[in-house]
Amino acid sequence: MILDLARLMFFPALMAFAAASDLFTMTISNRVSLALAAGFFVLAFASGMAPSVILMHVAAGSIVLVAAFACFAFGWVGGGDAKVAASAALWFGFAHLLNYLVYASLFGGALTLLLLQFRQWPLPYALAGQAWLLKLHAKESGIPYGIALAVGALVVYPETEWIKAVDLTHLMIG
């Protein structure tokens, strides 16, 4: 039962936290990525995932890490975004990686367009005292891409083996 609860809640909660953190502070702590990676290994071993499958997940995460840090080097994404993307890829492995990357890209494009439009409008006086909103509204600010990464991950996660392995009959409270 605890393993099922962890499968249901750990990854989604950390991804939601990463999105909220990026929205409000424009940063994602290294602790989030480290917790995602550590949580993957704990749940993979606790679930009895085969070592070869774990290695394939590590390969997927590593490839995304290299690609994301190339994007970081060009200034296209933040370092926290790169690490969260790689950590999510670790959870998805190759089986769901393409879907994740497509969704994250689509949501990222939509988020970028929305924020560019939002930044063209004057901020209402009632909201001008919110430091996080001022930073989000500033034209020179980046895009909190962690939001798109998290939404993409949360769309794909229910289709993964992590969720399919959950025994809902034990989680029902009767």
Phi, psi and omega per residue, in radians:
M1 nan -0.755 3.126
I2 -1.132 -0.692 3.107
L3 -1.091 -0.731 3.112
D4 -1.126 -0.742 3.096
L5 -1.090 -0.702 3.105
A6 -1.110 -0.734 3.096
R7 -1.075 -0.693 -3.106
L8 -1.278 -0.602 -2.900
M9 -1.984 -0.559 -2.973
F10 -1.064 -1.033 -3.110
F11 -1.070 -0.878 3.131
P12 -1.040 -0.683 -3.133
A13 -1.129 -0.758 3.135
L14 -1.197 -0.637 3.100
M15 -1.173 -0.702 3.085
A16 -1.115 -0.694 3.094
F17 -1.103 -0.728 3.116
A18 -1.055 -0.747 3.125
A19 -1.102 -0.819 -3.132
A20 -1.114 -0.736 3.118
S21 -1.057 -0.781 -3.139
D22 -1.158 -0.662 3.116
L23 -1.110 -0.829 -3.019
F24 -1.507 -0.437 -3.077
T25 -2.167 -0.173 -3.066
M26 1.074 0.447 3.064
T27 -2.490 2.704 3.027
I28 -2.227 2.104 -3.102
S29 -1.082 2.531 3.041
N30 -1.024 -0.483 -3.132
R31 -1.065 -0.564 3.130
V32 -1.143 -0.843 3.139
S33 -1.132 -0.699 3.112
L34 -1.150 -0.695 3.109
A35 -1.156 -0.683 3.088
L36 -1.084 -0.791 -3.135
A37 -1.140 -0.818 3.140
A38 -1.098 -0.747 3.123
G39 -1.073 -0.663 3.087
F40 -1.031 -0.873 -3.077
F41 -1.145 -0.709 3.117
V42 -1.075 -0.865 -3.112
L43 -1.229 -0.581 3.105
A44 -1.108 -0.810 3.125
F45 -1.194 -0.730 -3.141
A46 -1.148 -0.522 3.135
S47 -1.466 -0.139 -3.122
G48 1.372 0.481 3.113
M49 -1.123 2.360 -3.125
A50 -1.121 2.497 3.125
P51 -0.960 -0.637 3.136
S52 -1.162 -0.609 3.107
V53 -1.236 -0.718 3.075
I54 -1.019 -0.764 3.128
L55 -1.089 -0.635 3.095
M56 -1.168 -0.654 3.065
H57 -1.140 -0.726 3.101
V58 -1.088 -0.704 3.111
A59 -1.085 -0.766 3.120
A60 -1.075 -0.799 3.118
G61 -1.105 -0.678 -3.137
S62 -1.155 -0.741 3.118
I63 -1.080 -0.775 3.122
V64 -1.154 -0.658 3.112
L65 -1.061 -0.792 3.131
V66 -1.112 -0.822 -3.142
A67 -1.117 -0.737 -3.113
A68 -1.184 -0.640 3.105
F69 -1.275 -0.447 2.983
A70 -1.134 -0.759 3.072
C71 -1.086 -0.691 3.088
F72 -1.092 -0.746 -3.131
A73 -1.072 -0.566 3.100
F74 -1.469 -0.061 3.129
G75 1.410 0.304 -3.101
W76 -1.473 -0.520 3.112
V77 -2.404 2.822 3.081
G78 -1.422 2.852 3.127
G79 -1.117 -0.678 3.107
G80 -1.121 -0.683 3.099
D81 -1.091 -0.750 -3.137
A82 -1.066 -0.757 -3.116
K83 -1.236 -0.662 3.105
V84 -1.176 -0.699 3.104
A85 -1.053 -0.752 3.128
A86 -1.171 -0.685 3.123
S87 -1.144 -0.688 3.088
A88 -1.152 -0.710 3.122
A89 -1.074 -0.598 3.075
L90 -1.024 -0.735 3.132
W91 -1.220 -0.621 -3.055
F92 -1.476 -0.493 -3.055
G93 1.075 -2.989 -3.115
F94 -1.270 -0.428 -3.070
A95 -1.044 -0.627 -3.070
H96 -2.136 0.131 -3.049
L97 -1.126 -0.805 -3.107
L98 -1.080 -0.779 3.099
N99 -1.023 -0.774 3.135
Y100 -1.045 -0.849 -3.091
L101 -1.130 -0.657 3.107
V102 -1.154 -0.849 3.126
Y103 -1.078 -0.788 -3.140
A104 -1.072 -0.677 3.117
S105 -1.167 -0.780 3.133
L106 -1.111 -0.810 3.110
F107 -1.150 -0.621 3.099
G108 -1.129 -0.724 3.090
G109 -1.112 -0.778 3.115
A110 -1.104 -0.761 3.114
L111 -1.055 -0.756 3.135
T112 -1.077 -0.814 3.131
L113 -1.104 -0.733 3.111
L114 -1.101 -0.759 -3.135
L115 -1.200 -0.661 3.091
L116 -1.090 -0.683 3.091
Q117 -1.212 -0.778 3.119
F118 -0.990 -0.670 -3.108
R119 -1.283 -0.211 3.083
Q120 -1.436 -0.399 -3.105
W121 -1.574 2.606 3.035
P122 -1.221 2.519 3.125
L123 -1.358 2.241 3.126
P124 -0.993 2.494 -3.090
Y125 -0.940 -0.702 -3.102
A126 -1.093 -0.411 -3.118
L127 -1.769 -0.121 -3.037
A128 -1.178 -0.236 3.126
G129 -1.534 -0.052 -3.125
Q130 -1.534 1.923 -3.069
A131 -1.032 -0.727 -3.116
W132 -1.145 -0.624 -3.135
L133 -1.278 -0.630 3.061
L134 -1.076 -0.743 3.123
K135 -1.152 -0.727 3.121
L136 -1.137 -0.597 -3.097
H137 -1.382 -0.395 -3.082
A138 -1.098 2.273 -3.086
K139 -1.116 -0.469 -3.126
E140 -1.480 -0.109 3.100
S141 -1.287 2.692 3.073
G142 -1.386 -2.967 3.120
I143 -1.806 2.228 3.101
P144 -1.289 1.343 -3.011
Y145 -1.147 -0.292 3.075
G146 -1.016 -0.475 3.095
I147 -1.121 -0.838 -3.133
A148 -1.148 -0.674 3.106
L149 -1.091 -0.724 -3.128
A150 -1.216 -0.771 -3.133
V151 -1.117 -0.746 3.078
G152 -1.035 -0.744 3.132
A153 -1.136 -0.714 -3.112
L154 -1.244 -0.423 3.058
V155 -1.297 -0.700 -3.059
V156 -1.432 -0.603 -3.004
Y157 -0.916 -0.719 -3.136
P158 -1.079 -0.321 3.141
E159 -1.553 -0.063 -3.038
T160 -1.475 2.912 3.084
E161 -1.146 -0.413 3.107
W162 -1.017 -0.795 -3.108
I163 -1.413 -0.665 3.132
K164 -1.095 -0.418 -3.138
A165 -1.434 -0.174 -3.103
V166 -1.239 2.293 3.098
D167 -1.669 1.684 -3.072
L168 -1.174 -0.395 -3.132
T169 -1.115 -0.546 3.114
H170 -1.410 -0.302 -3.120
L171 -1.593 -0.229 3.135
M172 -1.196 2.312 3.110
I173 -1.749 2.111 -3.004
G174 -1.995 nan nan
